Amino acid sequence: MLDVGESRFEELVEAALAQIPDELAELMDNVVFFVEERGDPPDLLGLYDGVPLTERENYGGLVLPDRIFIYRLAILDICETEDDVVEEVIITVIHEVAHHFGIDDDRLHELGWS
């Protein structure tokens, strides 16, 4: 397996987040990112856990933040080079952020972000 340490991987996630256009980033509401080693199932690359913006009708003040998980080891499992990791992190971050905005997997696939 490719060796990209935790701190370097976190830098790649931050760089991917920085690529989100400001006008979209400003619309992200009550969401926090986590880098974890693996999800369930263990080959899961990322996960959005929350209420998409499109479904927040009565979203009150004491609601816990939505969570986006990016799974380091699962991404490293499918990559051969650090350039591959950079690309997969970007794809995974965009994919999970899209879920925050209410875009489902079918639409992401149509847009080429599967």
C-alpha positions in Angstrom: 0.0 0.0 0.0 1.1 3.5 -0.8 2.4 5.4 2.3 0.8 8.8 2.7 0.9 9.8 6.3 -2.0 11.2 8.3 -0.8 14.8 8.3 0.0 14.8 4.6 -3.4 13.2 3.8 -5.1 15.9 5.9 -3.2 18.6 3.9 -4.6 17.0 0.7 -8.2 17.1 2.1 -7.7 20.8 3.0 -6.3 21.5 -0.5 -9.4 19.8 -2.0 -11.7 21.9 0.2 -9.9 25.0 -1.0 -10.8 24.2 -4.6 -14.5 24.5 -3.8 -15.6 27.8 -5.3 -16.1 30.5 -2.6 -19.8 31.0 -3.6 -20.5 27.3 -2.8 -18.2 27.2 0.3 -20.1 30.1 1.8 -23.4 28.1 1.4 -22.0 25.1 3.3 -23.9 25.2 6.7 -23.2 23.4 9.9 -20.8 20.7 8.5 -17.5 19.4 9.8 -14.9 17.2 8.1 -13.1 14.2 9.6 -10.3 12.1 8.2 -10.6 8.6 9.5 -8.6 5.4 8.7 -11.6 3.3 7.5 -15.3 3.3 7.3 -17.9 0.6 7.3 -17.6 -1.1 4.9 -13.8 -0.9 4.9 -13.6 0.0 1.2 -15.8 3.1 1.6 -13.9 6.2 0.5 -16.1 8.8 2.0 -19.4 9.3 3.8 -21.8 12.2 4.3 -23.8 11.9 7.5 -26.4 14.7 7.9 -29.4 16.5 6.5 -28.8 17.8 3.0 -29.5 21.5 2.5 -32.3 20.7 0.2 -34.2 18.9 3.0 -33.7 21.4 5.9 -37.2 22.7 6.5 -37.2 22.9 10.2 -33.5 22.7 10.9 -33.2 24.2 14.4 -30.5 25.9 16.4 -29.2 23.0 18.5 -28.7 20.5 15.7 -25.4 18.7 15.7 -23.3 19.5 12.6 -23.5 17.3 9.5 -20.4 15.2 9.2 -18.2 14.3 6.2 -15.8 11.5 6.6 -12.9 10.9 4.3 -11.3 7.5 4.7 -7.5 7.6 4.3 -6.6 3.9 4.1 -9.5 3.0 1.7 -8.3 5.8 -0.7 -4.7 4.6 -0.3 -5.8 1.1 -1.2 -6.9 2.1 -4.6 -4.0 4.5 -5.5 -0.6 3.7 -6.9 1.0 7.2 -6.7 0.6 10.3 -4.6 -0.8 12.0 -7.7 -3.5 9.3 -7.7 -4.2 10.1 -4.0 -4.5 13.8 -4.8 -7.0 13.1 -7.5 -9.1 10.6 -5.5 -9.2 12.9 -2.5 -10.5 15.7 -4.7 -13.1 13.4 -6.2 -14.2 12.1 -2.8 -14.4 15.5 -1.1 -16.5 16.9 -4.0 -18.7 13.8 -4.0 -19.4 14.1 -0.3 -19.9 17.9 -0.4 -22.4 17.4 -3.2 -24.4 15.2 -0.9 -24.5 18.1 1.6 -26.1 20.1 -1.2 -28.6 17.4 -1.9 -27.0 15.9 -5.1 -27.5 12.1 -5.1 -25.2 9.4 -6.5 -27.1 9.0 -9.8 -26.7 12.7 -10.6 -23.0 12.7 -9.5 -22.5 9.7 -11.9 -24.1 11.7 -14.7 -21.8 14.6 -14.0 -18.7 12.3 -14.0 -18.1 12.5 -10.2 -18.7 8.9 -9.4 
